[in-house]
Amino acid sequence: MENNSKTDKSLKQKLVSFFPPLTIAGILIGAIGGYIYYAQVGCVSGTCAITSNPYMSILWGGVIGYLLGDMFRKKPKPEAKTGE
């Protein structure tokens, strides 16, 4: 069973490194913002590709939130090669 917990911990670490908490928060805030935009602004005629459908508004809001949240993520610096 210990081997399984090591695998779970490794998987959890991989997920957290790929989706850090700030990025997840950005996705959630963006999705909520996309829904609020749909509900408040929306599209009266129904011909707008993004704002006439709540799912598309939430999706695009989440994408924008991901990009903004990922902008502040600390990325590892590449190691400098020695001249030997």
SVG drawing of the C-alpha trace seen along z (x, -y; Angstrom):
<svg xmlns="http://www.w3.org/2000/svg" viewBox="-33 -44 70 46">
<polyline fill="none" stroke="black" stroke-width="0.4" points="0.0,0.0 2.9,-2.4 3.8,-2.2 0.3,-3.3 0.6,-6.4 3.9,-7.3 2.2,-7.1 -0.7,-9.2 1.6,-11.8 3.6,-11.9 0.5,-12.4 -0.8,-15.1 2.6,-16.9 2.4,-16.7 -1.1,-18.1 -0.1,-21.0 3.0,-21.7 0.9,-21.8 -2.1,-23.7 -0.8,-25.8 -3.4,-27.3 -3.1,-30.7 -3.9,-29.3 -6.9,-27.4 -8.1,-30.5 -7.8,-32.4 -9.8,-29.8 -12.6,-29.9 -12.7,-33.7 -12.7,-33.9 -15.5,-31.3 -17.6,-33.2 -16.8,-36.5 -17.8,-34.9 -21.2,-33.9 -21.7,-37.3 -20.9,-38.9 -23.4,-36.5 -26.1,-37.3 -25.6,-41.1 -24.5,-42.0 -25.4,-39.0 -26.7,-39.2 -30.4,-40.1 -30.6,-39.0 -28.9,-35.6 -26.5,-36.1 -23.4,-36.7 -21.2,-33.6 -19.8,-33.9 -22.3,-35.9 -25.5,-34.3 -24.6,-30.9 -23.7,-30.7 -21.4,-27.7 -19.3,-29.6 -19.1,-32.6 -18.0,-30.5 -15.5,-28.6 -13.9,-31.8 -13.9,-33.4 -12.1,-30.4 -9.5,-30.6 -8.9,-34.3 -8.7,-33.6 -6.2,-30.8 -4.0,-33.0 -4.1,-35.8 -3.4,-33.4 -0.6,-31.7 1.0,-35.0 2.0,-35.3 3.3,-31.8 7.0,-31.5 8.6,-29.4 11.9,-27.6 15.0,-29.3 17.0,-27.2 20.4,-26.2 23.4,-27.9 25.9,-25.7 29.5,-25.8 32.1,-26.5 34.1,-23.3"/>
</svg>
